[in-house]
Amino acid sequence: MPLFHVFQGVLIGLVVAVPVGPLGLLCINRALMLGALGGLASGLGVASADALAAGISALGISFVADFLAEYQVFLRLFGGSFLCVLGYRIYRTEPAVQVSTISTNGLFSAYATTFFLALSNPVTFLSFIAIYAGWHVETLQGHYLAAALLMAGVFIGSGLWWLVLFAGLTLFRLNISHGFLGWVHRISGVVIVGFGITVLLSLLLVKRVLGITF
């Protein structure tokens, strides 16, 4: 039932995309600062990572789980530090009165940063494993076409959410003052830094559990 896997993936993609986490705030901030295209490119980066994580989790590829377990200290250190730097830069940057034009390289950079941030976060994979368990989604180990269709559905569902969100933000931005935009800018920067610090502090727990010295 190919269409079933696509439809199932769309629902899962929406469920994963709707909650606003640090990457969601980053995408929203980029939409307000760089315009809808910059925000959409960032959102599609997250959607692509979600789709890839969904397919890998459904296939049950063990080496990915082993990789995440072996390098989770590095991944948490990288992800937490990067979020702190991004949040600090957002906080210190003054919002522009008019949305600046973003180049093709800028769009690719916006896409790539959110893609790698989402993919390097072990929580991305754990969220799909939890959804599969809660929804009783059957394993697709060895069924590569079904996994590809599920991935496509997840990307469509997540991508649709980002598309609708940024279309609304574009209209919303036209009706807000520069002062209010500045507050949104600073609050989102502080929250993103807070998420980054939380990820870095989680290293202490990983150190205690795994007995790692660093």
N, C-alpha and C positions, 0 to 999 in steps of 0.2 A: 504494500500500500504506500507508494511513493508520496502521494499528496498528504497522507496522514503524518509522515515524518516532517514534511515542510510546515504543516499547520501546527504541529506540536512544537517545532522549533520557533515559530513566530510567537507563540504564547510564552515560551520560556524566555525568549529574547526580550519581550516586553517586561516580564517579571524582573529580570535582572537589571534592565536599563532604568526603570522608573525610580528606584530609590536613589536619592542624591548623596553621593559620597564625595571624597576629595577630588576624584577625577571629574565627576559631574559638575562640581563647583568650578573647576579649572575650565571646563568646556563652556560653561555659562559665562564666566568672566571673559573668555576670549571672544564669545559672541557679542558681548556688550562693548568690548574694546576694539576688536578687529572687524566686526561685522558678521553677518550670518555665515558667510563662506568660511571664515576662520574658525568659527564655532562648530560648523557642520563637519569640517575636516577633522577637528579634534574628536567630535562625537563618533565619526565613522572609524577613527582609529580605535576607540574603545569597542565599538561594535565588531570590528574585525578580530580583535583579541578575544572578545567574548565568543565569537563563532568558532575560532580555532580551539579555545579551551573547551567549548561544548563538544566538539567532535572528538578531541583527544580523550576527554572524560568518558564519553559514550563508548569509545572503542576499548577503554580500559587498558591503555598502553602503560605498562608497569614502569618502563624506564623513565617516563616523565615524572611519575610519582617519586621514583628514586632520586632523580635529578633535583626535584624541589626539596626533598628531605636533605640531600647532601649539601646543597648550596643555599639553603634558606637564610643563613646568616648573611651571606653576601647580598642576596636579593633584598632582604629587609634593610640592610645598611644602604644599599643603592637607592631603593625606593623611598625610604624615609628621608635621606639626605636630599634627594632630588625634590621631594615635595616641600621640604623646608626652604630650599633655595627659591623654588617657584613662588611659594607663598610670600616670601620676603620681597621678591622683585615685584609681585603684584601689589603688595602693600605700599611700597615706596614709589611706584609709578603713578603719576598723575593721569587721570582719565582724560582722553581727548574730547574736545567739544564736538568734533566731527569724526566719524569712523574713518580710519586710514585705509588706503588701498593695500591689499595684501598680495604679494607676488606668488608665482607658482612655487618657488622654493619655500616661501613662508607657509603655504598650504601644506606642502609635503612635510615640513618640519613639524607643523601642528599635528598632522596625522601620525607621524612617526613617534613623537614623544609620548602621546597618550597610548599608542599601540604597545610600545615597549614597557611603559609603566604598568599598564593593565596586565600584560602577559607575564611580567616579572613578579606580580603579586600572587603568592600562593592562595590567597583568599578567593581569587577569581576561579581557580579550579575547584576549591572546596565548596563554593556556592553552587556550582553545577552538580557536584556529587550529592549535595544535600537536597537539591531540587529533584534529581533523579530518584533518590531514595523516597522522598515525600510523595512524589507523583507516581511511584512504582514504574518508572521508565525502564524498560528492559535493556540489558546490555546489547550493544551492537558489535561486539568483538567479532572480527572477521567479515562483517557486513559493511564494506567500505562505501558502497553507493548509498545505503541508508544513512550512514554517518555524514556523508557529504550533503545529502538533502536536509538533514537535521541542522547542519552548520549553515546552510543557505537560509533556512527558516529563521534561525537565531539572528543572523545578520540582518535579514529583512525586518524582523520585529524590533530589534534594537535600533536599526537605522531609521525606521519610521518614527519611533519615539523622538530621536534627536532632530529629525526633519521638522516635525510638528512643533517641538519645543523651541527651536531656533527661529522658525517662522513667527511664533508668538513673541519671542524676545525682540525680534526686529521691529515689530509694531509697538511693543512696549517701550523700547528705547526712544522712539520718536516723541513720547509723551512724558518723559521724566527730565528733571532738571539736572544740571551739571553737578550741583551739590549732592543730590541724592545718589547720583551715579558714583560719586566719590566715596560715599559711605558704603555702597555695595562693594566697591573695589577693595576698601580696607577691611571690611568684615570678612569677605571671602578670602583675602590674603591671610588674615589671622587664623581662620578656621583651617585652611590648607596647611599652614605651619603646624597647627595643633595636631592634625592627622599625621604629619610627618614625624613629630616628636613622639606620638603614640607608637608608631611603627618602630622608631629607634629604641624606645623604652622596652618594647617587646623582646628586643635582643637579650635583655637581662633574663627574661623567662626562658628563652631558648638556651642561653648559656647554662642556667641552672638544670634544665631538663636533660640536656645533652652532655653536660660536663665539659663544655668547650671553654678554653682559655683564650681571651683576646683582650 
